[in-house]
Amino acid sequence: MVNKRKNRDSSEKKESTPRNYWMLVLAPENFRVTQQEGFTVQGLQRSLKKKAQRIEVGDRLLFYLSRAQQFAATATVTAPYFEDHKRLWKSIKTEEDFPHRIHIEAAEVLEDEEFMDAREISPRMEYVKKWTPEWWPLAFIGDLHLIPRKDFSLIEDEMKKLISARTAKAS
């Protein structure tokens, strides 16, 4: 009986721990759409269907703003993948409606002036070490990447420090 209890406890613990840590690369204007939606939903491009189907409740999401080369927020996935064709996000492809959607809940959200410069933090990321230092931006090409938990925690911890400093300053 003890073994059954132990197995159940470890499986319960495993379910509550995020399985995957994702980095979503998106244009700043599409980040604004997600922000305007209250960080409740995120759309993914048609080409990302297989990856979208792998995203599970509890997985974590890091927002990286392309062109600006900044980290802006983190969120937690709150519901399984679904499809919706309501146009919210924009693309240069007129037929793209970001139909693969996930419900999310904001975790850490920076103010615009706090957005973290990837040029400063990316050299500390394990994920980026696959590329030579001068070509680090190649790590952020594409729309959705699995990243190590350590990298996600590094960035989210830095975000928490910025938010704490803001809160302390406002008091």
Sequence and secondary structure as in RCSB ss.txt:
>XXXX:A:sequence
MVNKRKNRDSSEKKESTPRNYWMLVLAPENFRVTQQEGFTVQGLQRSLKKKAQRIEVGDRLLFYLSRAQQFAATA
TVTAPYFEDHKRLWKSIKTEEDFPHRIHIEAAEVLEDEEFMDAREISPRMEYVKKWTPEWWPLAFIGDLHLIPRK
DFSLIEDEMKKLISARTAKAS
>XXXX:A:secstr
 HHHHHHHHHHHHHHHS S EEEEEE HHHHHHHHHTTTSEEEE GGGHHHHHH  TT EEEEEETTTTEEEEEE
EEEEEEEE     S  SSTT    EEEEEEEEEE  GGG EEHHHHGGG TGGGGS GGGGGGGG SSEEE  HH
HHHHHHHHHHHHHHHHHHHH 
